[in-house]
Amino acid sequence: MADKLDHLLTDYFSCKLESEMRLRKLELQYHNNHDENVGGGRMQNNLTRVAETTMIHIESDPKLQLYAYQKRNHRNSIVYHA
């Protein structure tokens, strides 16, 4: 348990957590191979909302949410224990 906590705190203080969050956001912005045309029919109302769908992918990404959760909890625990 202490090794895991030490690893998480090291990631937080070395800004590795922040850089992993930035890298994940870039991955989500540029690797969007998601096909919404599941039925295979012809696409109706061809509106592409790139900014909105990218934001939805970023906000709903479980890996990015985990990084944000870890960052928030480490910041709070450091403030309360200082």
C-alpha positions in Angstrom: 0.0 0.0 0.0 2.8 2.4 0.8 4.5 1.7 -2.5 1.4 2.5 -4.4 0.9 5.7 -2.5 4.5 6.7 -3.0 4.2 6.0 -6.7 1.0 8.1 -7.0 2.6 11.0 -5.1 5.7 10.8 -7.2 3.6 11.0 -10.3 1.7 14.0 -8.9 4.8 16.0 -7.9 6.8 15.2 -11.0 3.9 16.5 -13.2 3.7 13.1 -14.8 0.0 13.0 -14.1 -0.6 16.3 -15.8 1.4 15.3 -18.8 -0.5 12.0 -19.1 -3.8 14.0 -19.0 -2.6 16.3 -21.8 -1.4 13.3 -23.8 -4.8 11.5 -23.4 -6.7 14.6 -24.5 -4.6 14.9 -27.6 -5.2 11.2 -28.3 -8.9 11.7 -28.1 -8.8 14.8 -30.3 -6.8 13.2 -33.2 -7.7 9.5 -33.0 -11.5 9.6 -33.7 -12.2 6.4 -35.7 -15.6 6.1 -34.2 -18.2 5.2 -36.8 -21.7 6.4 -35.8 -23.4 4.8 -38.9 -24.0 1.5 -37.2 -26.9 0.4 -39.4 -25.0 0.7 -42.6 -27.7 2.8 -44.3 -27.3 6.1 -46.0 -26.5 9.0 -43.7 -29.4 11.5 -43.4 -28.9 15.1 -42.2 -25.2 15.1 -42.7 -24.2 17.5 -39.9 -20.7 17.0 -38.4 -20.1 18.6 -35.1 -16.5 18.0 -34.6 -16.0 20.3 -31.6 -19.0 19.0 -29.7 -18.2 15.3 -30.3 -14.6 15.8 -29.3 -15.6 17.5 -26.1 -18.1 14.7 -25.4 -15.4 12.1 -25.9 -13.0 14.0 -23.6 -15.6 14.5 -20.9 -16.8 10.9 -20.9 -13.4 9.2 -21.2 -12.9 6.9 -18.2 -9.1 7.1 -18.3 -9.1 10.9 -18.2 -11.7 10.9 -15.4 -9.4 8.6 -13.4 -6.4 11.0 -13.9 -8.6 14.0 -12.9 -9.8 12.1 -9.8 -6.3 11.2 -8.8 -5.1 14.7 -9.3 -8.0 16.2 -7.3 -7.6 13.8 -4.4 -3.8 14.3 -4.2 -4.2 18.0 -4.1 -6.8 17.8 -1.4 -4.9 15.4 0.7 -1.7 17.5 0.5 -3.6 20.7 1.5 -5.3 19.0 4.4 -2.2 17.3 5.7 0.1 20.3 5.4 
